[in-house]
């Protein structure tokens, strides 16, 4: 591990990295002993040159895992993670020894993004932005260990784990239209609460409807006409033009996902010798997907993913209530409609053509988002089947975010793309450089009102701690795996 800790301090690519295309770079199998496939990084040159060396070390380690096919990928938001780099993508042939790895999914299982339109304009919202953000802060608990307003028993929580966002329909927190606009209709199949430890249940059952901490947020955003790159696609998704207000949410499965990751990492470290699996980094602990241990982890992961879908849906319900209260309008008048909800930090069973044959692969997306194009229309809401899947890519709270579309070319990256801007410095480094109270004042001068749990938490999320989100998005466009639709600018933020 000494080499990796040194690598983390370095930036820039190793000399073996070769440019394959404008925004595609490759480390050959010969780069590291044990690599079964090459490793590819999707990024513009300026991002490659500033990328921390640990990314190249970690993604080449991923390329050594059993059953991996084609390439190990890292997206342009790539930075050092646990096991996989953040932005890591890898697909495993489940019928030929393919593995499942918690380090390739992440501890915050189904940390994800959702974006909603409203009928409101910036002229209506700006005068009430402080009241709106402060009310949202009260209605959607944020911070470490926060608890939600949904009070259920641990027995009822089993239904949440199995049904995900679909549980919310029965409880009045979701509409049928909401469900149609969530990846997998808000329910990952195969969830089994029996695979989840009592400790993980305890950490999750009272956290539905909460943001949590870290980089999680609830953001009020503005559409500017000059930032719409595809007016036709934008209109299909409900983006109508200048001054429209939209709402973005970023959060996941909270403590439950973290505990499941911890539980199964320990278990996999114990069972790997039984399956003859050797790894270069203990953080890549894994088990064959078809093994009893691999199946148990997948069932537990699906439970956490479903909890996260329910969590974001309950937050949406609270957002609708707060907007109705602040603006004195009914929810129908406000028109708060879900564009889409996408997951990252997840493993999904999907079919791809590999060497001329269709294979079922387990696609790990660690800080990466699904990006289906029109060819996979049957998996998309009816209105998006001709344009592709909406992708919500979060930037920093100072700079803004993006709404993109998946493409058929993204099949090359296992229908995967970036999930955000990606960090350039650690949280500790950001806190050394930035004072949260000063940042809050500076942002307010720029027209962005932020209500955070702590000033230290705000400092961690300063814009300078992240890559240029526009360069990340341009890298994806150059690689052809997503299309630009609209850039969104923040005016208000609830920060975990």
HELIX and SHEET records of a PDB file:
HELIX    1   1 UNK A    2  UNK A    7  1                                   6    
HELIX    2   2 UNK A   29  UNK A   31  5                                   3    
HELIX    3   3 UNK A   45  UNK A   50  1                                   6    
HELIX    4   4 UNK A   53  UNK A   62  1                                  10    
HELIX    5   5 UNK A  102  UNK A  104  5                                   3    
HELIX    6   6 UNK A  122  UNK A  126  1                                   5    
HELIX    7   7 UNK A  129  UNK A  139  1                                  11    
HELIX    8   8 UNK A  154  UNK A  163  1                                  10    
HELIX    9   9 UNK A  165  UNK A  170  1                                   6    
HELIX   10  10 UNK A  176  UNK A  180  1                                   5    
HELIX   11  11 UNK A  183  UNK A  186  5                                   4    
HELIX   12  12 UNK A  193  UNK A  195  5                                   3    
HELIX   13  13 UNK A  198  UNK A  202  1                                   5    
HELIX   14  14 UNK A  231  UNK A  236  1                                   6    
HELIX   15  15 UNK A  254  UNK A  271  1                                  18    
HELIX   16  16 UNK A  272  UNK A  275  5                                   4    
HELIX   17  17 UNK A  282  UNK A  284  5                                   3    
HELIX   18  18 UNK A  292  UNK A  327  1                                  36    
HELIX   19  19 UNK A  331  UNK A  334  1                                   4    
HELIX   20  20 UNK A  374  UNK A  379  5                                   6    
HELIX   21  21 UNK A  382  UNK A  384  5                                   3    
HELIX   22  22 UNK A  408  UNK A  413  5                                   6    
HELIX   23  23 UNK A  427  UNK A  433  1                                   7    
HELIX   24  24 UNK A  436  UNK A  445  1                                  10    
HELIX   25  25 UNK A  455  UNK A  460  1                                   6    
HELIX   26  26 UNK A  463  UNK A  465  5                                   3    
HELIX   27  27 UNK A  469  UNK A  479  1                                  11    
SHEET    1   A 7 UNK A  18  UNK A  21  0                                        
SHEET    2   A 7 UNK A  24  UNK A  27 -1                                        
SHEET    3   A 7 UNK A  38  UNK A  42 -1                                        
SHEET    4   A 7 UNK A  71  UNK A  79  1                                        
SHEET    5   A 7 UNK A  86  UNK A  93 -1                                        
SHEET    6   A 7 UNK A 357  UNK A 366 -1                                        
SHEET    7   A 7 UNK A 346  UNK A 354 -1                                        
SHEET    1   B 2 UNK A  99  UNK A 100  0                                        
SHEET    2   B 2 UNK A 287  UNK A 288 -1                                        
SHEET    1   C 7 UNK A 337  UNK A 343  0                                        
SHEET    2   C 7 UNK A 112  UNK A 121 -1                                        
SHEET    3   C 7 UNK A 244  UNK A 251 -1                                        
SHEET    4   C 7 UNK A 217  UNK A 228 -1                                        
SHEET    5   C 7 UNK A 482  UNK A 495 -1                                        
SHEET    6   C 7 UNK A 401  UNK A 406 -1                                        
SHEET    7   C 7 UNK A 390  UNK A 393 -1                                        
SHEET    1   D 6 UNK A 337  UNK A 343  0                                        
SHEET    2   D 6 UNK A 112  UNK A 121 -1                                        
SHEET    3   D 6 UNK A 244  UNK A 251 -1                                        
SHEET    4   D 6 UNK A 217  UNK A 228 -1                                        
SHEET    5   D 6 UNK A 482  UNK A 495 -1                                        
SHEET    6   D 6 UNK A 449  UNK A 452  1                                        
SHEET    1   E 2 UNK A 368  UNK A 370  0                                        
SHEET    2   E 2 UNK A 416  UNK A 418 -1                                        
END                                                                             
